[in-house]
């Protein structure tokens, strides 16, 4: 137990040392950790249970919509990414569940959607469909005995997500469908929900309806239909669990890959070239001697897959001018770090979720295990320098 406590992330992470502890220091530090362990294990239990319930219920709605996807579901967003009926329905359900499971205190949610487009005259039919989907999902679940939600109830639930975040208080962070293009293709997407407490991510849940419970790399053992759908959950100081999304399996602890040789590593990157610079990732992989081709997946599903060791590296380098949003990484980052991984920007700095809706970071996001990170950051810096020199010479 002492060994596992030394590997805990979050606030305890600062107690790791890059050198062996002398005997006169080791016992007091371990004693302090052991005394703190019960407190850490109890903290945020109710919030994590509520987050798992909310994400699972939202995933149920999303699965129903994806099965019967219609072209008329798609609206446009200011950033030109598609948004669906399921996006709004998912956000409304998450808000509904959190407010009922955690009724005490103020409820602050930083989320991707608001109801502005749905309040327009030409969106009445879409809004009615969202309301019906939300009510049908609540009714079929059977947990909550409530009257059917009205259109205004659903709009109000969607608009719960107007918090700006920041370094004070508690803020839930939601991406109701992360990976909307994957969702529309019938591919990977995630419902990503995290909790910030005083600017720190303290828990995260990833509901991944189309992710196999068996490793992505294990092509020789295709999953049966009931083996698809994963729920990842992580709480600071408690590790990362994976279970089936339908509740058909008990949670199991997962851990990132322990590969030390980058030549043996495989890496994830965004499916869409518009979301990340694939050429830069390729250059980094070449410097590391990585032989395997990249595994391209939509959404924060990549974080979940990496947390259980499906791959060893995740690289994300958005095109110039793009600002990363906290809901695209909050849940995924703690799922990986609690599984023993490391998440930084391209300069090796930890991600800072305390500055509002956006992440102010250096160039990109780099995710791997602790053993590979020094080599990976060296390759990242070298490739970025080459890229800058090439651009200046043009």
C-alpha positions as CSV (number, residue, x, y, z in Angstrom):
1,X,0.0,0.0,0.0
2,X,2.8,2.4,0.8
3,X,4.3,1.9,-2.7
4,X,1.0,2.7,-4.3
5,X,0.5,5.8,-2.1
6,X,3.8,7.2,-3.4
7,X,2.5,7.0,-6.9
8,X,-0.7,8.9,-6.2
9,X,-1.3,11.9,-8.4
10,X,-3.0,15.2,-7.6
11,X,-1.8,17.0,-4.5
12,X,0.1,14.0,-3.2
13,X,2.0,14.0,-6.5
14,X,4.3,16.8,-5.1
15,X,5.7,14.3,-2.6
16,X,7.4,12.2,-5.3
17,X,11.1,12.5,-5.3
18,X,13.5,11.8,-8.2
19,X,15.9,10.1,-5.9
20,X,15.7,7.4,-3.2
21,X,14.5,8.8,0.2
22,X,16.9,8.4,3.1
23,X,15.6,6.2,5.8
24,X,15.2,9.0,8.3
25,X,12.8,10.8,5.9
26,X,11.0,7.7,4.5
27,X,9.1,6.7,7.6
28,X,7.6,10.1,8.5
29,X,6.5,10.7,4.9
30,X,4.9,7.3,4.6
31,X,3.2,7.7,8.0
32,X,1.8,11.0,6.8
33,X,0.5,9.4,3.6
34,X,-1.1,6.5,5.5
35,X,-2.9,8.8,7.9
36,X,-4.2,10.9,5.0
37,X,-5.3,7.9,2.9
38,X,-8.7,7.3,4.5
39,X,-9.5,11.0,4.1
40,X,-8.6,10.9,0.4
41,X,-10.6,7.8,-0.2
42,X,-13.7,9.3,1.3
43,X,-13.5,12.7,-0.3
44,X,-15.7,13.4,-3.3
45,X,-17.4,9.9,-3.1
46,X,-20.9,11.3,-3.4
47,X,-19.9,13.6,-6.2
48,X,-18.2,10.8,-8.1
49,X,-21.2,8.6,-7.8
50,X,-23.4,11.4,-9.1
51,X,-21.0,12.1,-12.0
52,X,-21.1,8.4,-13.0
53,X,-24.9,8.3,-12.9
54,X,-25.2,11.5,-14.9
55,X,-22.7,10.5,-17.6
56,X,-24.2,7.0,-17.9
57,X,-27.7,8.4,-18.3
58,X,-26.6,10.9,-20.9
59,X,-24.8,8.2,-22.8
60,X,-28.0,6.2,-23.0
61,X,-29.7,9.2,-24.7
62,X,-26.8,9.6,-27.0
63,X,-26.8,6.0,-28.0
64,X,-30.5,6.2,-28.9
65,X,-30.0,9.3,-31.1
66,X,-26.9,7.8,-32.8
67,X,-28.9,4.7,-33.8
68,X,-31.6,6.8,-35.4
69,X,-29.4,9.7,-36.6
70,X,-31.2,12.0,-39.0
71,X,-29.5,14.7,-41.1
72,X,-32.0,17.2,-39.8
73,X,-30.5,16.8,-36.3
74,X,-27.4,18.7,-37.2
75,X,-27.1,22.4,-36.6
76,X,-24.2,24.7,-37.1
77,X,-21.9,26.2,-34.4
78,X,-19.8,29.3,-34.6
79,X,-16.7,27.2,-34.7
80,X,-18.2,25.2,-37.6
81,X,-18.2,21.9,-35.7
82,X,-21.5,20.0,-35.8
83,X,-23.8,19.8,-32.9
84,X,-26.7,17.4,-32.5
85,X,-29.9,16.9,-30.7
86,X,-28.0,14.5,-28.5
87,X,-25.5,17.3,-27.5
88,X,-28.3,19.4,-25.9
89,X,-30.2,16.4,-24.5
90,X,-27.0,15.1,-22.9
91,X,-26.3,18.4,-21.2
92,X,-29.8,18.7,-20.0
93,X,-29.7,15.2,-18.5
94,X,-26.3,15.8,-16.8
95,X,-27.6,19.0,-15.2
96,X,-30.8,17.2,-14.2
97,X,-29.0,14.4,-12.4
98,X,-26.4,16.5,-10.7
99,X,-29.0,18.9,-9.3
100,X,-31.0,16.0,-7.8
101,X,-28.1,13.9,-6.6
102,X,-26.3,16.9,-5.1
103,X,-29.1,19.2,-3.9
104,X,-27.2,21.2,-1.3
105,X,-25.3,24.3,-2.1
106,X,-25.0,26.2,-5.4
107,X,-24.7,24.3,-8.6
108,X,-22.1,25.7,-11.1
109,X,-21.5,24.1,-14.5
110,X,-19.0,25.0,-17.2
111,X,-20.4,23.5,-20.3
112,X,-20.1,23.7,-24.1
113,X,-23.8,24.5,-25.0
114,X,-26.4,27.1,-24.2
115,X,-30.0,27.4,-25.3
116,X,-29.7,30.4,-27.5
117,X,-30.2,28.5,-30.8
118,X,-33.0,26.4,-29.4
119,X,-35.0,29.5,-28.4
120,X,-35.3,30.6,-32.0
121,X,-38.6,30.2,-33.8
122,X,-37.2,27.7,-36.4
123,X,-35.9,25.4,-33.6
124,X,-39.3,24.6,-32.0
125,X,-39.4,21.1,-33.5
126,X,-35.9,20.3,-32.5
127,X,-36.6,21.5,-29.0
128,X,-39.7,19.4,-28.7
129,X,-37.7,16.3,-29.8
130,X,-34.9,17.1,-27.3
131,X,-37.5,17.4,-24.5
132,X,-39.1,14.1,-25.5
133,X,-35.8,12.3,-25.5
134,X,-34.8,13.7,-22.1
135,X,-38.2,12.6,-20.6
136,X,-38.1,9.2,-22.2
137,X,-34.6,8.6,-20.9
138,X,-35.5,9.6,-17.4
139,X,-38.7,7.5,-17.5
140,X,-36.9,4.4,-18.8
141,X,-34.2,4.6,-16.2
142,X,-36.7,4.6,-13.3
143,X,-34.5,6.2,-10.7
144,X,-36.3,9.5,-10.5
145,X,-40.1,9.9,-9.9
146,X,-40.8,13.3,-11.4
147,X,-43.4,14.9,-13.6
148,X,-42.4,15.2,-17.2
149,X,-40.0,18.1,-17.8
150,X,-41.4,20.9,-19.9
151,X,-39.7,22.7,-22.7
152,X,-38.8,25.5,-20.3
153,X,-37.4,23.0,-17.8
154,X,-35.1,21.5,-20.5
155,X,-33.9,25.0,-21.6
156,X,-33.2,25.9,-18.0
157,X,-31.2,22.7,-17.5
158,X,-29.2,23.4,-20.6
159,X,-28.5,26.9,-19.3
160,X,-27.1,25.6,-16.0
161,X,-23.8,25.5,-17.9
162,X,-23.1,29.2,-17.8
163,X,-20.3,29.2,-15.2
164,X,-17.0,30.7,-16.4
165,X,-15.0,28.5,-14.1
166,X,-11.9,29.9,-12.4
167,X,-9.8,29.3,-9.3
168,X,-12.4,29.7,-6.6
169,X,-15.1,27.3,-5.5
170,X,-16.4,24.2,-7.2
171,X,-17.3,24.0,-10.9
172,X,-18.5,21.0,-12.8
173,X,-17.0,20.9,-16.3
174,X,-18.9,19.1,-19.1
175,X,-18.5,18.3,-22.7
176,X,-22.0,16.7,-23.4
177,X,-20.6,15.0,-26.6
178,X,-16.9,15.2,-27.1
179,X,-16.1,14.1,-30.6
180,X,-19.2,15.2,-32.5
181,X,-17.8,14.3,-35.8
182,X,-17.1,10.8,-34.6
183,X,-20.6,10.7,-33.2
184,X,-22.1,11.6,-36.6
185,X,-19.9,9.0,-38.3
186,X,-21.1,6.3,-35.9
187,X,-17.6,6.2,-34.4
188,X,-16.0,7.1,-31.1
189,X,-17.2,9.9,-28.8
190,X,-17.4,10.5,-25.1
191,X,-19.5,12.2,-22.5
192,X,-16.8,13.9,-20.4
193,X,-17.6,15.3,-16.9
194,X,-15.1,16.6,-14.3
195,X,-15.2,18.5,-11.1
196,X,-12.9,21.4,-10.3
197,X,-12.3,22.4,-6.7
198,X,-10.4,25.6,-6.2
199,X,-9.1,25.3,-9.7
200,X,-7.9,21.7,-9.4
201,X,-9.5,18.7,-11.2
202,X,-10.5,16.4,-8.4
203,X,-12.6,13.8,-10.3
204,X,-13.5,12.9,-13.8
205,X,-15.7,10.5,-15.7
206,X,-15.6,9.4,-19.3
207,X,-18.6,7.5,-20.7
208,X,-17.4,6.0,-24.0
209,X,-20.4,4.2,-25.6
210,X,-18.5,2.8,-28.6
211,X,-15.3,1.8,-27.0
212,X,-14.6,-1.9,-26.6
213,X,-13.9,-3.3,-23.1
214,X,-11.0,-5.2,-24.7
215,X,-7.9,-3.4,-25.8
216,X,-8.0,-1.5,-29.1
217,X,-4.8,-3.2,-30.2
218,X,-6.3,-6.7,-29.6
219,X,-7.6,-7.2,-33.1
220,X,-7.6,-11.0,-32.7
221,X,-10.4,-10.8,-30.2
222,X,-13.2,-8.8,-31.5
223,X,-15.7,-7.7,-28.9
224,X,-19.2,-9.1,-28.7
225,X,-22.0,-6.5,-28.7
226,X,-22.3,-6.6,-24.9
227,X,-18.6,-5.9,-24.6
228,X,-18.8,-2.4,-26.1
229,X,-19.3,0.6,-23.9
230,X,-16.8,1.7,-21.2
231,X,-17.1,4.0,-18.2
232,X,-13.9,5.4,-16.8
233,X,-13.9,7.1,-13.5
234,X,-11.1,8.7,-11.4
235,X,-10.9,10.6,-8.2
236,X,-7.8,12.3,-6.8
237,X,-5.8,9.9,-4.7
238,X,-7.9,6.9,-5.6
239,X,-6.7,5.7,-9.0
240,X,-8.7,5.1,-12.1
241,X,-11.5,2.5,-12.6
242,X,-13.0,1.0,-15.7
243,X,-16.3,-0.8,-15.9
244,X,-18.9,-1.6,-18.5
245,X,-21.2,1.3,-19.3
246,X,-24.3,-0.8,-18.9
247,X,-23.3,-1.8,-15.4
248,X,-22.7,-5.4,-16.3
249,X,-19.2,-5.6,-14.9
250,X,-17.6,-4.6,-11.6
251,X,-15.1,-1.7,-11.7
252,X,-11.4,-2.7,-12.2
253,X,-8.3,-0.6,-11.6
254,X,-6.5,0.3,-14.8
255,X,-2.9,1.6,-15.3
256,X,-1.0,3.2,-18.1
257,X,1.5,1.3,-20.2
258,X,4.9,0.7,-18.5
259,X,6.8,0.7,-21.8
260,X,10.2,2.3,-21.4
261,X,11.5,1.9,-25.0
262,X,9.8,4.4,-27.3
263,X,10.5,2.1,-30.3
264,X,7.9,-0.3,-28.7
265,X,5.4,2.4,-28.1
266,X,2.2,3.2,-30.0
267,X,0.6,6.6,-30.0
268,X,-2.8,8.2,-30.3
269,X,-3.7,11.4,-32.1
270,X,-6.8,13.1,-33.2
271,X,-8.8,11.4,-36.0
272,X,-9.4,14.8,-37.8
273,X,-6.3,16.4,-39.3
274,X,-8.1,19.8,-38.6
275,X,-7.8,19.1,-34.9
276,X,-4.1,18.4,-34.7
277,X,-1.0,18.7,-36.8
278,X,-0.4,15.1,-37.9
279,X,2.9,16.0,-39.7
280,X,4.4,17.3,-36.4
281,X,3.3,14.2,-34.6
282,X,4.9,12.1,-37.3
283,X,8.2,14.0,-36.9
284,X,8.2,13.4,-33.1
285,X,7.4,9.7,-33.6
286,X,10.3,9.4,-36.0
287,X,12.7,11.0,-33.6
288,X,11.6,8.6,-30.9
289,X,12.0,5.6,-33.2
290,X,8.3,4.7,-32.9
291,X,7.6,1.9,-35.5
292,X,3.8,1.5,-35.1
293,X,1.5,3.8,-37.1
294,X,-0.6,6.3,-35.2
295,X,-4.0,5.2,-33.8
296,X,-6.4,8.0,-34.7
297,X,-9.5,8.3,-32.5
298,X,-12.0,11.0,-31.9
299,X,-12.5,12.7,-28.6
300,X,-11.3,12.0,-25.0
301,X,-11.7,8.3,-25.7
302,X,-8.0,8.5,-26.3
303,X,-7.4,9.4,-22.7
304,X,-9.5,6.4,-21.6
305,X,-7.7,4.0,-23.9
306,X,-4.3,5.3,-22.8
307,X,-5.2,5.0,-19.1
308,X,-5.7,1.2,-19.5
309,X,-2.5,0.8,-21.6
310,X,-3.9,0.5,-25.1
311,X,-1.2,2.9,-26.3
312,X,1.7,4.7,-24.6
313,X,1.6,8.2,-26.0
314,X,-1.0,10.8,-27.0
315,X,0.0,13.9,-28.9
316,X,-2.2,16.9,-29.7
317,X,-0.9,19.9,-31.5
318,X,-3.7,22.2,-32.6
319,X,-3.3,24.6,-35.5
320,X,-2.1,28.1,-34.8
321,X,-4.7,30.3,-33.3
322,X,-6.8,27.6,-31.7
323,X,-7.4,27.8,-27.9
324,X,-7.9,24.6,-26.0
325,X,-11.1,24.5,-23.9
326,X,-11.1,23.0,-20.4
327,X,-14.0,20.7,-21.1
328,X,-11.9,19.0,-23.9
329,X,-9.3,17.8,-21.4
330,X,-10.4,18.1,-17.7
331,X,-12.0,14.6,-17.3
332,X,-9.5,12.9,-19.5
333,X,-6.5,14.3,-17.8
334,X,-7.4,13.0,-14.3
335,X,-8.4,9.6,-15.8
336,X,-4.8,9.3,-17.1
337,X,-2.9,10.9,-14.2
338,X,-4.7,8.7,-11.6
339,X,-3.8,5.7,-13.8
340,X,-0.1,6.6,-13.3
341,X,0.3,8.8,-16.4
342,X,1.5,12.3,-17.0
343,X,-0.3,15.1,-18.8
344,X,1.6,18.3,-19.8
345,X,1.8,21.0,-22.4
346,X,4.6,20.9,-25.0
347,X,7.0,22.6,-22.5
348,X,6.4,20.1,-19.8
349,X,4.1,22.3,-17.7
350,X,1.1,20.8,-16.0
351,X,-2.3,21.8,-17.5
352,X,-3.9,24.7,-15.6
353,X,-7.7,24.5,-15.3
354,X,-8.1,27.5,-13.0
355,X,-8.2,30.3,-15.6
356,X,-11.7,30.0,-16.9
357,X,-13.0,28.3,-20.0
358,X,-9.7,28.2,-21.8
359,X,-6.4,26.4,-21.3
360,X,-3.4,28.8,-21.7
361,X,-0.7,26.4,-22.6
362,X,2.5,26.1,-24.7
363,X,1.8,24.8,-28.2
364,X,0.2,21.5,-27.5
365,X,-0.6,18.6,-25.1
366,X,1.6,15.6,-24.5
367,X,0.5,12.5,-22.6
368,X,2.4,9.4,-21.7
369,X,3.9,7.4,-18.8
370,X,6.5,8.8,-16.4
371,X,9.3,6.7,-17.9
372,X,8.8,7.9,-21.5
373,X,8.0,11.6,-20.7
374,X,11.6,12.9,-20.6
375,X,12.4,11.4,-24.0
376,X,9.1,12.5,-25.4
377,X,9.5,16.1,-24.4
378,X,13.0,16.2,-25.8
379,X,11.7,14.9,-29.2
380,X,8.8,17.5,-29.0
381,X,11.1,20.4,-28.4
382,X,13.5,19.3,-31.3
383,X,10.6,18.9,-33.7
384,X,9.0,22.3,-32.7
385,X,12.4,24.0,-33.2
386,X,12.8,22.4,-36.6
387,X,9.3,23.5,-37.5
388,X,10.0,27.0,-36.4
389,X,13.2,27.2,-38.4
390,X,11.6,25.9,-41.5
391,X,8.8,28.4,-41.2
392,X,11.2,31.3,-40.7
393,X,13.2,30.4,-43.8
394,X,10.2,30.5,-46.1
